[in-house]
Amino acid sequence: MSVTSELRPARTTPRLQLPVPGDAAPADYVSDTGALADAVDARAARVAAVVTALPAGPAEGDEILFRTLVGASDYGYWRFIRRLGLWEFSGGVPYAAAQLTGFQMGGDGTWFLTQSPAPWACPLSGTYDVLLSAQFDFTLMPGMDGVGAAYWYEAPAGTWSETDSVRLRNSGGRNDGPGADVATIMRTECVAGRTYSLIYRALQQNCVHFKSAFQVTPVRLTGG
């Protein structure tokens, strides 16, 4: 009785593409070890490194973990991968801030800036998705709507003008309770070193701010 065993063919590993010689091939330890070392070294260059600034000379497929504020004093990480010459966001905790304190907004057309949520200082220039939400109330007369506006705004040099606003979101309520929490999401460009937050405006007399919040998530970066 004879036993026939099949020869194992040469192959490469599916992830690192390392060469695995077959039974019919002569052993070449120098070449095999060199191929293994080169493949592992190339892969190690693509393991996400923790950074606080974009690295110089990135290669296609590189990944980084960018350490940044995700709240007024809380740090988190944004993961980016290098694709087609740009850093694309691939995961992480968005920056979030809220104003949960109610306040009287006074007469028509009054602007309110000092009551804004903690401003966000943009760490990296690029495209961002911004989620805005706001609730307003009206407490002076029964059955009357209270209408206010929440703007997403940029504050260069600590100043603001109406032309700086990016989006407007209205929300109304009656004096027996606040209006519905109205939210909108927008995609916008933000510039590193500039600060962003919400600003409010009363669109009816004696409008009351109930609560508001914003959340910022990167999409892709324009630098690096």
Short mmCIF file of the C-alpha atoms (twelve columns), coordinates in Angstrom:
data_MODEL
# 
_entry.id   MODEL 
# 
loop_
_atom_site.group_PDB 
_atom_site.id 
_atom_site.type_symbol 
_atom_site.label_atom_id 
_atom_site.label_alt_id 
_atom_site.label_comp_id 
_atom_site.label_asym_id 
_atom_site.label_seq_id 
_atom_site.Cartn_x 
_atom_site.Cartn_y 
_atom_site.Cartn_z 
_atom_site.pdbx_PDB_model_num 
ATOM 1   C CA . MET A 1   0.000   0.000  0.000  1 
ATOM 2   C CA . SER A 2   1.400   3.380  -0.952 1 
ATOM 3   C CA . VAL A 3   0.451   6.775  0.453  1 
ATOM 4   C CA . THR A 4   0.521   9.796  -1.844 1 
ATOM 5   C CA . SER A 5   0.718   13.219 -0.216 1 
ATOM 6   C CA . GLU A 6   -0.040  16.403 -2.087 1 
ATOM 7   C CA . LEU A 7   2.656   19.021 -2.265 1 
ATOM 8   C CA . ARG A 8   1.771   22.296 -0.646 1 
ATOM 9   C CA . PRO A 9   1.910   25.076 -3.259 1 
ATOM 10  C CA . ALA A 10  3.749   28.359 -2.864 1 
ATOM 11  C CA . ARG A 11  1.513   31.198 -1.688 1 
ATOM 12  C CA . THR A 12  1.458   34.637 -0.090 1 
ATOM 13  C CA . THR A 13  -0.315  35.619 3.093  1 
ATOM 14  C CA . PRO A 14  -3.580  37.545 2.534  1 
ATOM 15  C CA . ARG A 15  -2.847  40.622 4.652  1 
ATOM 16  C CA . LEU A 16  0.882   41.352 4.576  1 
ATOM 17  C CA . GLN A 17  1.501   39.514 1.285  1 
ATOM 18  C CA . LEU A 18  4.393   37.580 2.806  1 
ATOM 19  C CA . PRO A 19  5.837   34.840 0.578  1 
ATOM 20  C CA . VAL A 20  5.403   31.256 1.754  1 
ATOM 21  C CA . PRO A 21  7.402   28.775 -0.355 1 
ATOM 22  C CA . GLY A 22  5.800   25.517 -1.415 1 
ATOM 23  C CA . ASP A 23  7.149   22.043 -0.756 1 
ATOM 24  C CA . ALA A 24  8.585   21.825 -4.260 1 
ATOM 25  C CA . ALA A 25  10.637  24.980 -3.917 1 
ATOM 26  C CA . PRO A 26  14.096  24.955 -2.418 1 
ATOM 27  C CA . ALA A 27  14.431  26.708 0.890  1 
ATOM 28  C CA . ASP A 28  15.985  30.174 0.628  1 
ATOM 29  C CA . TYR A 29  16.201  31.414 4.167  1 
ATOM 30  C CA . VAL A 30  17.983  34.645 3.288  1 
ATOM 31  C CA . SER A 31  15.357  35.719 0.749  1 
ATOM 32  C CA . ASP A 32  12.443  34.526 2.876  1 
ATOM 33  C CA . THR A 33  13.700  36.325 5.983  1 
ATOM 34  C CA . GLY A 34  14.395  39.480 3.970  1 
ATOM 35  C CA . ALA A 35  10.896  39.463 2.447  1 
ATOM 36  C CA . LEU A 36  9.359   38.996 5.880  1 
ATOM 37  C CA . ALA A 37  11.398  41.854 7.374  1 
ATOM 38  C CA . ASP A 38  10.569  44.225 4.484  1 
ATOM 39  C CA . ALA A 39  6.834   43.452 4.611  1 
ATOM 40  C CA . VAL A 40  6.603   43.897 8.383  1 
ATOM 41  C CA . ASP A 41  8.604   47.124 8.239  1 
ATOM 42  C CA . ALA A 42  6.325   48.551 5.531  1 
ATOM 43  C CA . ARG A 43  3.251   47.581 7.514  1 
ATOM 44  C CA . ALA A 44  4.618   49.152 10.699 1 
ATOM 45  C CA . ALA A 45  4.807   52.494 8.904  1 
ATOM 46  C CA . ARG A 46  1.031   52.372 8.482  1 
ATOM 47  C CA . VAL A 47  0.156   51.674 12.098 1 
ATOM 48  C CA . ALA A 48  -1.696  54.739 13.387 1 
ATOM 49  C CA . ALA A 49  0.651   56.968 15.356 1 
ATOM 50  C CA . VAL A 50  -0.627  59.323 18.060 1 
ATOM 51  C CA . VAL A 51  0.166   62.902 16.972 1 
ATOM 52  C CA . THR A 52  -0.670  66.481 17.907 1 
ATOM 53  C CA . ALA A 53  0.320   67.885 14.494 1 
ATOM 54  C CA . LEU A 54  0.099   66.497 10.975 1 
ATOM 55  C CA . PRO A 55  3.232   64.534 9.993  1 
ATOM 56  C CA . ALA A 56  5.470   65.658 7.160  1 
ATOM 57  C CA . GLY A 57  5.699   63.602 3.987  1 
ATOM 58  C CA . PRO A 58  2.803   61.175 4.537  1 
ATOM 59  C CA . ALA A 59  2.381   58.187 2.199  1 
ATOM 60  C CA . GLU A 60  -0.825  56.825 0.740  1 
ATOM 61  C CA . GLY A 61  -2.543  54.610 3.304  1 
ATOM 62  C CA . ASP A 62  -0.820  56.128 6.354  1 
ATOM 63  C CA . GLU A 63  -3.005  56.454 9.444  1 
ATOM 64  C CA . ILE A 64  -2.764  58.801 12.416 1 
ATOM 65  C CA . LEU A 65  -4.564  59.348 15.699 1 
ATOM 66  C CA . PHE A 66  -4.816  63.099 16.245 1 
ATOM 67  C CA . ARG A 67  -5.186  64.071 19.919 1 
ATOM 68  C CA . THR A 68  -7.567  66.998 20.335 1 
ATOM 69  C CA . LEU A 69  -10.123 68.560 22.644 1 
ATOM 70  C CA . VAL A 70  -13.582 67.028 22.256 1 
ATOM 71  C CA . GLY A 71  -15.156 69.292 24.896 1 
ATOM 72  C CA . ALA A 72  -14.275 72.292 27.015 1 
ATOM 73  C CA . SER A 73  -11.573 70.312 28.869 1 
ATOM 74  C CA . ASP A 74  -11.873 66.700 27.644 1 
ATOM 75  C CA . TYR A 75  -9.402  65.179 25.206 1 
ATOM 76  C CA . GLY A 76  -10.071 62.479 22.636 1 
ATOM 77  C CA . TYR A 77  -8.706  61.171 19.353 1 
ATOM 78  C CA . TRP A 78  -9.600  61.644 15.696 1 
ATOM 79  C CA . ARG A 79  -8.414  58.911 13.337 1 
ATOM 80  C CA . PHE A 80  -7.376  59.944 9.821  1 
ATOM 81  C CA . ILE A 81  -6.219  57.874 6.852  1 
ATOM 82  C CA . ARG A 82  -4.271  59.217 3.898  1 
ATOM 83  C CA . ARG A 83  -6.233  58.752 0.654  1 
ATOM 84  C CA . LEU A 84  -5.582  60.416 -2.722 1 
ATOM 85  C CA . GLY A 85  -3.359  63.059 -1.173 1 
ATOM 86  C CA . LEU A 86  -5.789  64.073 1.600  1 
ATOM 87  C CA . TRP A 87  -6.346  63.131 5.222  1 
ATOM 88  C CA . GLU A 88  -9.837  61.610 5.537  1 
ATOM 89  C CA . PHE A 89  -11.597 61.173 8.858  1 
ATOM 90  C CA . SER A 90  -12.216 57.504 9.711  1 
ATOM 91  C CA . GLY A 91  -13.428 57.605 13.317 1 
ATOM 92  C CA . GLY A 92  -13.366 59.327 16.688 1 
ATOM 93  C CA . VAL A 93  -15.334 61.401 19.172 1 
ATOM 94  C CA . PRO A 94  -16.787 64.702 17.851 1 
ATOM 95  C CA . TYR A 95  -16.330 67.989 19.656 1 
ATOM 96  C CA . ALA A 96  -19.526 68.837 21.551 1 
ATOM 97  C CA . ALA A 97  -20.709 71.809 23.603 1 
ATOM 98  C CA . ALA A 98  -24.071 72.849 25.032 1 
ATOM 99  C CA . GLN A 99  -25.814 75.796 26.692 1 
ATOM 100 C CA . LEU A 100 -28.408 74.279 29.028 1 
ATOM 101 C CA . THR A 101 -29.197 77.455 30.965 1 
ATOM 102 C CA . GLY A 102 -32.332 79.409 30.064 1 
ATOM 103 C CA . PHE A 103 -32.182 83.188 29.773 1 
ATOM 104 C CA . GLN A 104 -34.449 86.024 28.706 1 
ATOM 105 C CA . MET A 105 -33.553 87.314 25.241 1 
ATOM 106 C CA . GLY A 106 -35.184 90.753 25.412 1 
ATOM 107 C CA . GLY A 107 -36.631 92.661 22.466 1 
ATOM 108 C CA . ASP A 108 -36.755 91.942 18.767 1 
ATOM 109 C CA . GLY A 109 -33.437 91.786 16.997 1 
ATOM 110 C CA . THR A 110 -31.266 91.533 20.141 1 
ATOM 111 C CA . TRP A 111 -28.047 89.551 19.706 1 
ATOM 112 C CA . PHE A 112 -26.655 87.307 22.466 1 
ATOM 113 C CA . LEU A 113 -23.047 86.140 22.342 1 
ATOM 114 C CA . THR A 114 -21.763 85.901 25.918 1 
ATOM 115 C CA . GLN A 115 -24.259 83.122 26.721 1 
ATOM 116 C CA . SER A 116 -22.875 80.870 23.967 1 
ATOM 117 C CA . PRO A 117 -21.645 77.320 24.633 1 
ATOM 118 C CA . ALA A 118 -17.901 76.855 25.095 1 
ATOM 119 C CA . PRO A 119 -16.389 77.946 21.778 1 
ATOM 120 C CA . TRP A 120 -14.545 75.419 19.633 1 
ATOM 121 C CA . ALA A 121 -11.024 76.319 18.536 1 
ATOM 122 C CA . CYS A 122 -10.513 74.579 15.192 1 
ATOM 123 C CA . PRO A 123 -7.245  72.589 15.396 1 
ATOM 124 C CA . LEU A 124 -6.948  71.627 11.702 1 
ATOM 125 C CA . SER A 125 -8.223  73.386 8.588  1 
ATOM 126 C CA . GLY A 126 -10.686 71.344 6.585  1 
ATOM 127 C CA . THR A 127 -14.258 70.291 5.919  1 
ATOM 128 C CA . TYR A 128 -16.485 69.582 8.922  1 
ATOM 129 C CA . ASP A 129 -20.016 68.402 9.585  1 
ATOM 130 C CA . VAL A 130 -21.700 70.608 12.197 1 
ATOM 131 C CA . LEU A 131 -24.860 69.534 14.013 1 
ATOM 132 C CA . LEU A 132 -26.838 72.415 15.557 1 
ATOM 133 C CA . SER A 133 -29.857 72.173 17.852 1 
ATOM 134 C CA . ALA A 134 -31.865 74.808 19.715 1 
ATOM 135 C CA . GLN A 135 -35.043 75.343 21.720 1 
ATOM 136 C CA . PHE A 136 -36.752 78.648 22.462 1 
ATOM 137 C CA . ASP A 137 -39.769 79.602 24.572 1 
ATOM 138 C CA . PHE A 138 -42.064 82.566 25.109 1 
ATOM 139 C CA . THR A 139 -43.335 83.286 28.606 1 
ATOM 140 C CA . LEU A 140 -45.099 86.662 28.413 1 
ATOM 141 C CA . MET A 141 -48.504 85.922 26.838 1 
ATOM 142 C CA . PRO A 142 -50.533 82.670 26.683 1 
ATOM 143 C CA . GLY A 143 -50.795 81.138 23.234 1 
ATOM 144 C CA . MET A 144 -48.014 83.233 21.732 1 
ATOM 145 C CA . ASP A 145 -45.101 81.687 19.876 1 
ATOM 146 C CA . GLY A 146 -41.607 82.522 21.030 1 
ATOM 147 C CA . VAL A 147 -39.284 82.639 18.062 1 
ATOM 148 C CA . GLY A 148 -35.522 82.835 18.247 1 
ATOM 149 C CA . ALA A 149 -32.573 82.057 16.028 1 
ATOM 150 C CA . ALA A 150 -29.352 80.181 16.671 1 
ATOM 151 C CA . TYR A 151 -26.481 80.973 14.301 1 
ATOM 152 C CA . TRP A 152 -23.270 79.041 13.755 1 
ATOM 153 C CA . TYR A 153 -20.626 81.738 13.672 1 
ATOM 154 C CA . GLU A 154 -16.909 82.329 13.350 1 
ATOM 155 C CA . ALA A 155 -15.244 84.765 15.697 1 
ATOM 156 C CA . PRO A 156 -11.984 86.044 14.190 1 
ATOM 157 C CA . ALA A 157 -10.088 88.255 16.607 1 
ATOM 158 C CA . GLY A 158 -12.936 87.931 19.109 1 
ATOM 159 C CA . THR A 159 -15.348 90.072 17.072 1 
ATOM 160 C CA . TRP A 160 -18.537 89.193 15.224 1 
ATOM 161 C CA . SER A 161 -20.698 90.669 12.506 1 
ATOM 162 C CA . GLU A 162 -23.879 89.400 10.882 1 
ATOM 163 C CA . THR A 163 -22.009 88.552 7.669  1 
ATOM 164 C CA . ASP A 164 -19.853 86.047 9.592  1 
ATOM 165 C CA . SER A 165 -22.825 83.787 10.296 1 
ATOM 166 C CA . VAL A 166 -22.965 80.502 8.435  1 
ATOM 167 C CA . ARG A 167 -26.447 79.098 9.153  1 
ATOM 168 C CA . LEU A 168 -29.703 80.078 10.856 1 
ATOM 169 C CA . ARG A 169 -32.087 77.793 12.707 1 
ATOM 170 C CA . ASN A 170 -35.453 79.027 14.041 1 
ATOM 171 C CA . SER A 171 -37.454 77.349 16.776 1 
ATOM 172 C CA . GLY A 172 -40.681 78.421 18.470 1 
ATOM 173 C CA . GLY A 173 -42.642 77.469 21.578 1 
ATOM 174 C CA . ARG A 174 -45.594 78.591 23.668 1 
ATOM 175 C CA . ASN A 175 -45.675 79.751 27.251 1 
ATOM 176 C CA . ASP A 176 -46.908 76.373 28.488 1 
ATOM 177 C CA . GLY A 177 -43.592 74.820 27.561 1 
ATOM 178 C CA . PRO A 178 -40.641 75.180 25.200 1 
ATOM 179 C CA . GLY A 179 -40.920 74.579 21.506 1 
ATOM 180 C CA . ALA A 180 -39.659 71.425 19.867 1 
ATOM 181 C CA . ASP A 181 -35.923 70.839 19.821 1 
ATOM 182 C CA . VAL A 182 -35.093 71.709 16.236 1 
ATOM 183 C CA . ALA A 183 -31.833 70.490 14.730 1 
ATOM 184 C CA . THR A 184 -29.972 70.885 11.477 1 
ATOM 185 C CA . ILE A 185 -26.687 69.573 10.114 1 
ATOM 186 C CA . MET A 186 -24.451 71.413 7.691  1 
ATOM 187 C CA . ARG A 187 -21.136 70.830 5.970  1 
ATOM 188 C CA . THR A 188 -18.801 73.798 6.120  1 
ATOM 189 C CA . GLU A 189 -15.139 74.798 5.937  1 
ATOM 190 C CA . CYS A 190 -13.335 75.723 9.158  1 
ATOM 191 C CA . VAL A 191 -9.908  77.314 9.544  1 
ATOM 192 C CA . ALA A 192 -7.250  76.255 12.043 1 
ATOM 193 C CA . GLY A 193 -6.759  78.774 14.837 1 
ATOM 194 C CA . ARG A 194 -10.207 80.341 14.516 1 
ATOM 195 C CA . THR A 195 -13.006 79.811 17.038 1 
ATOM 196 C CA . TYR A 196 -16.616 78.816 16.381 1 
ATOM 197 C CA . SER A 197 -19.774 78.597 18.474 1 
ATOM 198 C CA . LEU A 198 -23.438 79.634 18.538 1 
ATOM 199 C CA . ILE A 199 -24.876 83.112 18.748 1 
ATOM 200 C CA . TYR A 200 -28.562 83.841 19.433 1 
ATOM 201 C CA . ARG A 201 -31.064 86.423 18.251 1 
ATOM 202 C CA . ALA A 202 -34.599 87.128 19.445 1 
ATOM 203 C CA . LEU A 203 -36.992 87.277 16.504 1 
ATOM 204 C CA . GLN A 204 -39.985 88.127 18.727 1 
ATOM 205 C CA . GLN A 205 -40.114 90.319 21.793 1 
ATOM 206 C CA . ASN A 206 -39.369 88.547 25.086 1 
ATOM 207 C CA . CYS A 207 -38.203 85.322 23.497 1 
ATOM 208 C CA . VAL A 208 -36.501 82.974 25.975 1 
ATOM 209 C CA . HIS A 209 -33.579 80.686 25.220 1 
ATOM 210 C CA . PHE A 210 -34.297 77.217 26.630 1 
ATOM 211 C CA . LYS A 211 -31.298 75.156 25.540 1 
ATOM 212 C CA . SER A 212 -28.973 74.682 22.589 1 
ATOM 213 C CA . ALA A 213 -25.949 72.643 21.536 1 
ATOM 214 C CA . PHE A 214 -23.551 71.972 18.694 1 
ATOM 215 C CA . GLN A 215 -21.360 69.071 17.629 1 
ATOM 216 C CA . VAL A 216 -18.421 69.138 15.201 1 
ATOM 217 C CA . THR A 217 -17.067 66.139 13.254 1 
ATOM 218 C CA . PRO A 218 -14.252 66.339 10.696 1 
ATOM 219 C CA . VAL A 219 -14.732 65.028 7.151  1 
ATOM 220 C CA . ARG A 220 -11.395 65.709 5.480  1 
ATOM 221 C CA . LEU A 221 -8.456  68.057 5.975  1 
ATOM 222 C CA . THR A 222 -7.140  70.624 3.512  1 
ATOM 223 C CA . GLY A 223 -3.580  70.792 4.856  1 
ATOM 224 C CA . GLY A 224 -0.759  68.300 5.273  1 
# 
